[in-house]
Amino acid sequence: MELKTRIWMTGALEWYGYIGDQEMFLGQRSFPNPLEEGDEWTTEIGDMFKVIDGEIRLMGKTEPPRKFW
């Protein structure tokens, strides 16, 4: 699959990408790697993403996942 969204990883192992014309945090451990068509995930801050037609799309926002230590 060819990914049309420009993404990169920082030195802190966080993934970022351009969704439209806006730079967005895509996740850290929640980010599926390698990306496949139909993958969906929720970031630590509650943003929901899905890969549709080779593009990462913001699907909405939800309450951030709870962490159980």
Summary of the structure (lengths in Angstrom):
residues: 69
radius of gyration: 11.7
end to end distance: 35.9
largest distance: 36.9
contacts: 155
relative contact order: 0.23
helix: 0%
strand: 43%
